[in-house]
Amino acid sequence: MTWNWGDVSPLAQTSGTGTFQKNLEKLVRVVSYLRETLSQNIVPRIILDDATELYKLEGERFDVVVTDPPYADDVPYAELTDFYYVWLKRALSNVENGELRPRFLPEAFFDEFGLEIPTQWQRFAPREVSENKGRWEHFGMRVTFADLLSRAFSNVVRFLKEDGLLVVYYVAKKPESWEALVDALWRRGGMTLTAAYPVVTEMEENIVARGKASVLGGYVSAWRRRAGERPLELDAAWEAAVAEVARRVEGRMKMVGRKNGATAWVYYYMAALEYLTAYFPVRMGGVELDSGGLLRAAVSLAFDALMRAAGVRLGDRAGYAYLALRILESERGYVDSDGLAHVERMTGMTHVELARLGLIREAETGGPRVAKRKVFEVLAPRSDAVDEVRRVYTAQRGRSPALDCLRQMQLSLLAKAPVSCTSEARHEALALARALAELAKAGVLDGDDPDVKLARTAGGLEWWR
């Protein structure tokens, strides 16, 4: 089990973010930075304020605002702070006439009447921007996380100059949490996404996960004000949008040292969101898209752009879903529930349908159950052994003409097994084989992947017709 704090031996020399040595190195860097900053006569100001009010900043405007908002229901901050609040308020206070007198930030310890705040939860939980239905019921609150997030961001943006930049660091696994962010900034806040980059955060198996999808990565995104309404009919603009997304990603991928499917997908998805959030309102199929609809459109747009950039043309839905899974799978050949949600949006298929097609199956990945997230094995040959290809073929046989025929082609190469496919299935199987090869050529898939190598060879054979 990997914990989130430095609870290993102080003498340990192992690498990692939680060792005693690493924590000391971080402190040294922080102290060095502060010393250099203060030597330049720059006086930092630290204030404690409510993001929905910020009355202490009234009248000020900033070129850049950097924020790290809460991630919906990921961390119950108000409840957790009480574990250290009871002793911290005493450690940071003097005692006069038997009463606490804080040395700084008294508003964190005393209310407006000078009375000591018994617990953080009692005082601040109703005002916390997070998703906690039990807390809302306790305090009789009728709100949503999207409402709270929008209220905070609309207030923060007030302090941004007209040409100012809002930088948001956000990590969330639930699609609803991302919808809340896009709703707060794009639909309600009149902002457009100008750039976004992925940032790796926590490790794969993490006590924070608690049996659900753990927080593996986040995004640093930059937003600016949108210049009024700029309507977009996405159906009519689809071809131009696909080309523009592909153009934007081409330059960015050159900066990525180590390409893989998940990395490529992230950049295409972010580029699609950048393109779409520059417009408002956005209509598709004659319907104005809400924030959830915009995110779904971004997934489809990104996948279409990625496929076309790699020169992939494929008509078989199961084959398309298989490519999507191969792009988003981990190095070990698994996809978690969050990656699966993207595949569902790319293909219009549910995870149940993907399982029925023999493309995925729920898997056990080992490790402590409390920290383990739900994952699925992507059913693809992981070696060029005959038994391995047969294992996959058994799961996919008769489910998809393209995949069925491709597996027959691969077994024919390895074991001289007979191939029995219709002409239409042969055509789709060859298209799928070429798609795997093209994605590898583009650096999206691993060129040494057994499935890719077998498909590349099979795609050049015509004798079995």
QUIQUI-V664881 format. One record per backbone hydrogen bond with DSSP energy under -1.0 kcal/mol. CO is the residue of the C=O (numbers start at 0). NH is the residue of the N-H. If there is no record, write none. Layout:
# QUIQUI-V664881
co=(CO:CO)
nh=(NH:NH)
This chain:
# QUIQUI-V664881
co=(4:8:18:19:20:21:22:23:24:25:26:27:28:29:30:31:32:33:34:36:36:37:49:49:53:54:56:61:62:64:66:70:71:74:75:76:79:80:80:83:84:86:87:89:91:93:95:98:100:104:105:105:108:110:114:118:119:120:123:124:127:131:132:133:134:135:143:144:145:146:147:148:149:150:151:152:155:156:158:160:164:165:166:167:169:173:173:174:175:176:177:178:179:180:181:181:182:184:189:191:194:196:198:205:208:213:215:217:218:219:220:221:221:222:223:225:229:231:232:236:237:238:239:240:241:242:243:244:245:247:248:251:259:260:261:262:263:264:265:266:267:268:269:270:271:272:275:279:280:281:282:283:286:289:290:291:292:293:294:295:296:297:298:299:300:301:302:303:304:305:306:307:315:316:317:318:319:320:321:322:323:324:329:332:333:334:335:336:337:338:339:340:341:342:343:349:350:351:352:353:354:358:360:370:373:374:375:376:377:384:385:386:387:388:389:390:391:392:395:399:400:401:402:403:404:405:406:407:408:409:410:410:411:421:422:423:424:425:426:427:428:429:430:431:432:433:434:435:436:437:438:438:439:445:448:449:450:451:452:453:454:456:457:461)
nh=(6:11:22:23:24:25:26:27:28:29:30:31:32:33:34:35:36:37:38:39:41:40:52:53:56:57:59:160:164:166:168:73:130:76:79:80:82:83:84:87:88:90:91:92:102:100:98:95:93:107:108:109:116:113:110:122:123:124:126:127:129:135:136:137:138:140:147:148:149:150:151:152:153:154:155:156:158:159:61:163:64:222:66:220:218:176:177:178:179:180:181:182:183:184:185:186:187:190:225:223:221:219:217:208:211:215:200:198:169:196:167:193:194:165:191:227:279:282:236:240:241:242:243:244:245:246:247:248:249:251:252:254:263:264:265:266:267:268:269:270:271:272:273:274:275:276:278:229:231:288:233:286:283:293:294:295:296:297:298:299:300:301:302:303:304:305:306:307:308:309:311:310:319:320:321:322:323:324:325:326:327:328:332:377:329:375:339:340:341:342:343:344:345:346:347:353:354:355:356:358:357:378:376:205:336:362:334:360:379:388:389:390:391:392:393:394:395:396:398:403:404:405:406:407:408:409:410:411:412:413:414:416:415:425:426:427:428:429:430:431:432:433:434:435:436:437:438:439:440:441:443:444:442:448:452:453:454:455:456:457:458:459:460:464)
